[in-house]
Amino acid sequence: MSIILDQEMKEKLDRRVIAMSEKISELGFELEEDMKELVEMRDDIAKLILTSKLKKIDYFVEKEGNGVGFYLGDLQVTFFVEYGEDEEGPYYEATAEILEG
C-alpha cells in the first residue's frame, strides 16, 4: 500500500514541479530539470512543494544576479543562471541558493 502512495505522491510532486517550472518559464528561465534535481536533493523542499498551495507561491526575478526564484514557506530559493558558449554551442549553468527566514 505504501508503494502505491509513494508513487502517487511522486506523481503529485512531479506535476507541481512542472507547474512551478512553467511559472518560472513565464519569467524567461527554463529550469525544469534544475527544479527536478533540487527536489531530489532536498526532501524538505519536496515536502514544502507538496504541502503548499501553488497559488500562494511568490516568484521573482533577481536582475542583478541574472536569476529567478520563489518563496516557499520560510525559504527563499533562488536560481542564479550563467550563460556561455563552447564548441558544442550555447549552454547555461544554474546554481541554487536557499535562504531560511
C-alpha positions in Angstrom: 0.0 0.0 0.0 2.8 2.4 0.8 4.4 1.8 -2.5 1.3 3.0 -4.3 1.0 6.0 -2.0 4.7 6.8 -2.6 4.1 6.6 -6.3 1.1 8.8 -6.1 3.0 11.4 -4.1 5.9 11.3 -6.5 3.5 11.9 -9.4 1.9 14.8 -7.5 5.3 16.2 -6.8 6.3 15.9 -10.5 3.1 17.7 -11.6 3.7 20.5 -9.1 7.4 20.9 -10.1 6.2 21.1 -13.8 3.6 23.8 -12.8 6.2 25.8 -10.9 8.7 25.4 -13.8 6.0 26.8 -16.1 5.7 29.9 -13.9 9.5 30.3 -13.9 9.4 29.9 -17.7 7.0 32.8 -17.9 9.7 34.9 -16.3 12.2 33.9 -19.0 14.0 31.0 -17.5 13.8 27.3 -18.5 14.8 25.4 -15.3 12.5 22.4 -15.2 15.4 19.9 -15.0 17.1 22.0 -12.3 13.9 22.1 -10.3 13.6 18.3 -10.5 17.2 18.0 -9.3 16.5 20.3 -6.4 13.6 18.3 -5.1 15.6 15.1 -5.5 18.4 16.5 -3.4 16.3 18.4 -0.8 13.5 16.4 0.9 12.4 19.4 2.9 11.8 21.4 -0.3 9.9 18.5 -1.9 7.7 18.3 1.2 7.0 22.0 1.1 6.1 21.9 -2.6 3.7 19.0 -1.8 2.0 20.8 1.1 1.9 24.4 -0.2 -0.8 25.9 -2.3 0.7 26.6 -5.6 -1.2 29.9 -5.9 0.4 31.1 -2.7 4.0 30.7 -4.0 5.5 34.1 -5.0 8.0 34.2 -7.8 10.6 36.9 -8.5 13.4 37.8 -10.9 16.8 38.7 -9.5 18.0 41.1 -12.1 21.5 41.9 -10.7 22.5 38.3 -10.4 20.7 37.1 -13.5 18.5 34.7 -11.6 14.9 33.7 -10.7 13.4 32.3 -7.6 10.4 31.8 -5.4 9.3 31.9 -1.7 8.2 28.6 -0.3 7.3 28.5 3.4 10.2 30.1 5.3 12.6 29.5 2.4 13.7 31.7 -0.4 15.0 29.6 -3.3 17.0 31.5 -6.0 18.5 30.0 -9.1 21.4 32.1 -10.4 22.0 31.4 -14.1 25.2 31.8 -16.0 25.2 31.6 -19.8 28.1 30.6 -22.0 29.1 29.1 -25.3 31.7 26.4 -26.2 32.4 24.3 -29.2 29.1 22.4 -28.7 27.1 25.6 -28.7 25.4 27.8 -26.1 24.8 26.4 -22.6 23.7 27.6 -19.2 24.6 26.6 -15.7 22.2 27.2 -12.8 23.2 27.4 -9.1 20.5 27.2 -6.5 20.8 29.3 -3.3 18.5 28.6 -0.4 18.0 31.1 2.4 15.9 30.4 5.5 13.9 33.0 7.3 
